[in-house]
Amino acid sequence: MSRIFTALAAAGAFLLALAMPAHADDCNARASSAWEPGNGQTYTIEALSDGATCDQAVAAYVVRGADGAPLYYDIYQANQIMVLAGQPTKADMEGALFQWAMQDAGPDGVMHTGSLPEWKAGAETPEAGDFAFYPDMAVDQAYYEQLRAAKAPMICYIQGMESSACLALYEGGFVLVGVQTFPG
C-alpha cells in the first residue's frame, strides 16, 4: 500500500510541477526512443524530468502505444535513479534521460522473459546469481514460469541505484515481472 501511496504522491507532485511556470534554471527535460519487440508494433519509451533544479526533479518512465496512449508508467525522484542522479544541468539530464529510455537488445534482437532465471518448485525465489531477480508481489511461481515459457518481449530499465525493473509485454499488456539487482 505504501508504494501505491508513494506513486500517487509522486504523480501528483509531477502533475503539479508540470502546471507551474518554468524557471530559468529548471530541469524540465525529456527524451524518447522507439521499441520494436517483433510483434509488428512500435512502442515509444519516454523519459521525462521536471524540477526547479535537476537535484530536485522528479522523473517519469512511460511506455506508450502506437496511438500515443500510456500503457505503463512509473514516477521516481530523479536523484534516486542511478543514470539520472547527479546531473547538474538540463542538457546533462536530457542525455541521461535518453540513456534511461534506450533498450538493450537480447541475442535475438529483443530481450525476452525466457532469459529470466528459473524458479524451481518449492523455492522461495528464482535462482540467485550475480544478477538476482525478485518477482513482483503479484507474480507467483506458476505465473513467473508461464512468462518464462512464453518468451514474451521484455523491457528492463534502471529503477534505483542498484536494480532494474522488468516489464513483459504479455497477453496484450505490460506486466511488471519484478526487479533484477546489480552485482556487488
N, C-alpha and C positions, 0 to 999 in steps of 0.2 A: 504494500500500500504506500510506503514512503517513497518508492521510486516513481509511482504514478503521481503522487503529490508533487515531488520534486520536478518531474517532467512538466506537469501542468503549471507550476510556478515559473519555471524557466520559459515555457511557451508564452505565458502572459507577459513576462518581462521582455521577451523578444518582440512580441507584437506591439507592446507599449513603446519600446525603443524605435521601432520602425515608424510609428506615428509621430515621433518627436522630430523637431528640426535637426538637421545635421550640424555638427560642429566643425570648425576649420581643422581641428586635429583629430577628427573621427577615425574610426576603424570600420566603417561600413564597406565591406568588400564582398565579392562573390566570384565564383569560378564554377565551371561545369565541364563534364566530359560525357561522351556517349558510351553506353554499354550495350553490346550486342551479344547476347548469350547463346545465339544459334537457334532461336525459335522463330526467326522471321520478324521479330520485334526489335526496336531500338528504344532503349530507356535512357533517360538523362539523369546523371548523378550530379546533383547541385550541392555546393558547399557555400555557406554564407556566414558572414560575421557582422556584428553590429555592436558598437560601443563608443563611448566618448574617447577611449584610448584602446589600443589592442590588448593591453593587460586587463582591461575591464570588460572586454567584449564577450558576448555570448555567440555561440556558433551553432548552426543548424546543418544537418546532413539530410538531404532529401533525395528520394528516388522518385522520378516522375515517369509516367507512361507516355506513349507516343502522342497522346492528346494533351499533355501538359499537366494532367491531374496528379497530385501527390499520391503515391502508393505506399510509401513508408517515409517516416521522418523521425529524427531524434534531435534533441537540443542539449547542448553542453556549455559549460564555462570554457571558453577558448584556452585559458591558461592551464586547463586540466587535460588537454589533448596534446600528446607528445609532439606532433608535427606543427601544431598551432602555437604552443607555448613559447613565449619569449620573442615573438615577432614585434619589432619596435615601430614599424610604420605600416600604413595601409598597403603600400606597394609590396612590402615583405609578406604581409598577411595574404594578399592576393596570390602570391606564388605558393605559399603554404596551403591555401585552400585548394589550389589546382592539384597539388600533390595529394591532398586528402581525398579529392574526388576521383583520382585516377584508379583504375582497377588493374590488378595483376592478373595475367592470363595463366592458366594451368598449362600442362604439357600439350593438351589438345586445343589450346586457344581460349578455353574458358575454364575457370575454376569450378569444381562441382562437389556436391556432397559426398560422392564416392571416395573422395580423398580424406574425409574425416576419419579419425581413429576409431577402431572397433570398440563397441560397448558390449562386452560379453555378459551373457545371462548371469544374474546373481551379483555382478559387480556394482558398486555404488556409482561409478562414473566410467566414462570411456578410458581406455588405456592411457596412462600418463606417459609423458616423454619430455623432451626438451621444450616442446610446444604443447603443454597440457591443454585439453579442451574441456570446458564445463558447460553442459547443456543448460539452456534456459529452463526456468522452473516449470514452464508449460510443456516441456518436451520430456516425455518419459522414454524408457529404454526401447520399447517396441516402436514408438513413433520415430525415434532417432535412427534406429536400424532400417526402418522403412524409407526414411530420407536418404540414408547412405545407399541403399539398394537402388533407389530411383536415379541416382547420379544427377540430381537436379542442379541447374546452374546456381552458383553461389557467389555472393559478394561478401568480402570481409574488409572492414575499414577500422582504422585505429579509433578506439573509443575511450582512451585513457592514456596513462603514461606507460603501462606495461601490458596492454592487451588490445585485441581486436574483436569487434562484434561481427558475427557471421549471419547473413541472411540467405535463405534459399528461396528461389523462385519455384514455387510448388503448387500445383493444382490451382493455377490462375492468380495466385497472390504471393506476397512475401511473408516468410515465416522467420522469426528470429530463432535461429537454431541454438546459439549460445555464444560463449566468449572463449577465445583462444589466447593463452598467455604467451608472453615472450620469455625466452630462456634467461636465467640469471637470478 
